[in-house]
């Protein structure tokens, strides 16, 4: 799949854009837009982010998780995004039992899979998860079957708490935007 050009707001047009990791690596999100991209577009850094995200995505695939979405400034028209953000769908009980974290950390050489508050460290004034500190990627679990249907702490322009599918489909300035769905 070829990605559409960025909107005038610098985001992907609204929609889900399915890509494999190899397709993502050669997409305009890494290489830039031919003849349009800024001379300071950092394709090397963007490639490194994809390599890092690919390791985490592969671990999710290995435990049976197939609905994985990447977002953040990485999928925006920014020369050097700070990181890759995203979420994945998994059953509520898989995470709450601890099985998800245990299985992922058994594969991950840095045991980076945790979302506990105790694991977070301050990095330049922001609370960061171990996976961000090691990979510059943050992937959060979303549970469509969660009976509590809790929010993320990310708000819409009216101050309403959003779940990850909605939160990651808006820019920080509340502009609706597209997202990349990673295919196995």
N, C-alpha and C positions, 0 to 999 in steps of 0.2 A: 504494500500500500504506500502510495505517495502522500505525504502530509500536505495539507493546504498551506498557503502562505499565512503569516501572522496577520491579525486584524490591525487596524490603525492604532489600537490600544496595546499592541505588542504581545498579544496572546493568541493561542490557537483558537479558531472558530469553535463555537459550542459543539460538542460531540465527543464520542469515544473513538479513539483511533487505534485499532488493533495492530500491533507490531511484534515481531519476534525480537530477541536481543540482537541478532545479526542485522536485521532491518533497521533497528534503532541506531546501531553503530554507524551506518552509512546514511542516515537521514539528515535533514537540514538542522535537526536539533544538535547534532555533533559537528557536521562539516560546514554548516552555515548555508545561507541562501546564495546560490551562484549569482555573481554580479551585483548583489544587493547588500551582502553582509558587511558589517563594519571591519576595517582593517585590524581592529583590536579583538575581534571574535576569537575566543580561546578554545579552538578545536581540541588541542592537546588535553586541556583540563576537562573539557566535556567528555572526551573519550575515557579519561581516567574515571570519571564519575560513572559512566556506563559499565566499565569493567567492574567497579566496586558493586554497583547495583546488581550486575549479573550474578555475582557470587551469592548474594542474599536471595535473589529470585530463584536461583537453582536450588538452594536449600528449601525454600518454600515448596517448589515443585516436588522435591523428594519426599515431603511429608504429605503430599496430596492436595496442596493448595494451588488452585489454578486461576483464581480471579484476583489478579494483581494489577494495580494501577499506579503509574508514576506521574508526578506532577511537580509543583513548586516552581521556582524561578528557572529550573532546568528546561521546562517546556514553554518558556517565554523568550522574547527577543531581547535577551540580556547577554552581553559579551562573555561574562564570567560569572555564572550562577554560583552561589555559595554552597549549594548542595542539591540533592535530589530528595524530594519528599514523596510520600505515597501511602497507600493503604492496600490491604488485602482482605478478602472475605474468608472467614472461617467459622465453624460452629462454636457457639458460646461455650459449651461444655468442654470442647477440645482445649480451649485456652484456660478456662477457669480451673480445670483439673490439674493444670501444670504440665500436662503432657506435651502441649505445643512447644513451650519453652524448653523443656527437657530434650525433646527430640531434635529441635533446631540447634541447641547448644552442643549436643553430642557430635554434630557435624561441623560446627563453626570453630575454627582454631582459636578464636578470641572470646568465645562464650558471650557474644555481643547481643544475643536475643533476650532482652528483658525490657519491660516498660514500667518497672517499679520506680516509685519516687526516690527510694534510697539509692538507686543506681545512677541517678542523674548527677551531673557535675556542672558547675558554672563555667561556661566558656564565653568570654567577652560579654558578660552580662546576661547570657541566655542559658537556661537549663537544658543540658544536652544528654541524650541517651548514649550508652556505650557504642551502639552501632554507628551513631553519628561521629563519635570521637575516633573510631577506627576506620570508617568507610566514607564519611560525609554523606551518608544516606540514612533517612529515617522512614521506616515502614511501620505503619500502625495497624493493628487488627481491628476489623469491623465485623460485628456479629449480627447479621440480619435476623437471627432467631433470638436475640437478647431480650428477655422479658422486661428488662428495665428500660431499654431504648434510651440510654444515656447519651449526652452530647459529648463534644470533644474539647470544649473550652474555646473553640473558634466560633465567632459570632457572624451573623449576617449584618447588613447595613442598618437593621432595625434593632440590633442587640439580642436577637434570638440565637440560642445555642444550636449549633449544627452538628449532624452526624458526619462522618468522614466523606461519604459520597457527595454530599452537598458542599461541604467545606472545601474540598479539593477541586471543585468545579467553579471557583470564583477566585479572582486575584485579591491581593491584599487591599486593593482599592474597590473591591466588590464588583468588579467587571466579570460577568459570566464568561467562562472559558472552557476550552477542550482539555482532554486528558488522554494519556497514552495507556491503553490496556495491553499488558504484556501477554503474548501468546506462548504456549509451550513449544 
